[in-house]
Amino acid sequence: MTQTMGAVYTKIKLTNAIDEALISRGLLAPSLLRTCEFDALVDTGSTYLVISP
């Protein structure tokens, strides 16, 4: 019996933290919040998440 491994993906949504702080203080309209949503490959053996700029 042969076992194969597959790739695991999940949807990730990144949000600009400075925008969130400005919105919470009423200095930025919520419609201007910058976000990015995409499918990312999951490393099931990892302990930390690193996202390059």
C-alpha positions as CSV (number, residue, x, y, z in Angstrom):
1,M,0.0,0.0,0.0
2,T,1.4,3.4,-1.1
3,Q,0.5,6.5,0.8
4,T,0.8,9.9,-0.8
5,M,0.9,13.3,0.8
6,G,-1.1,16.3,-0.5
7,A,-0.7,20.0,-0.3
8,V,-2.8,21.7,2.3
9,Y,-4.1,25.3,1.6
10,T,-6.0,27.7,3.7
11,K,-7.5,31.2,3.0
12,I,-5.6,33.9,4.8
13,K,-6.7,37.5,5.3
14,L,-4.0,40.1,6.2
15,T,-5.1,43.4,7.6
16,N,-3.0,46.6,8.0
17,A,-2.6,47.1,11.8
18,I,-2.0,50.8,11.5
19,D,-5.2,51.2,9.6
20,E,-7.1,49.3,12.3
21,A,-5.7,51.6,15.0
22,L,-6.7,54.7,13.1
23,I,-10.2,53.3,12.5
24,S,-10.6,52.5,16.2
25,R,-9.7,56.2,17.0
26,G,-12.1,57.5,14.4
27,L,-9.3,58.9,12.3
28,L,-9.9,56.7,9.2
29,A,-13.0,55.5,7.5
30,P,-13.6,51.8,7.8
31,S,-14.0,51.5,4.1
32,L,-10.4,52.5,3.7
33,L,-9.0,49.6,5.7
34,R,-6.3,47.8,3.6
35,T,-6.6,44.0,3.5
36,C,-5.3,41.2,1.3
37,E,-6.9,37.8,1.1
38,F,-5.4,34.8,-0.7
39,D,-4.9,31.0,-0.5
40,A,-1.7,30.1,1.3
41,L,0.2,26.8,1.4
42,V,0.3,25.3,5.0
43,D,3.5,23.9,6.4
44,T,1.9,21.4,8.9
45,G,5.3,21.0,10.7
46,S,5.9,24.6,11.4
47,T,5.7,26.4,14.7
48,Y,5.9,30.0,13.6
49,L,4.4,32.1,10.8
50,V,6.7,34.3,8.8
51,I,5.3,36.6,6.1
52,S,7.9,38.6,4.1
53,P,7.1,42.2,3.1
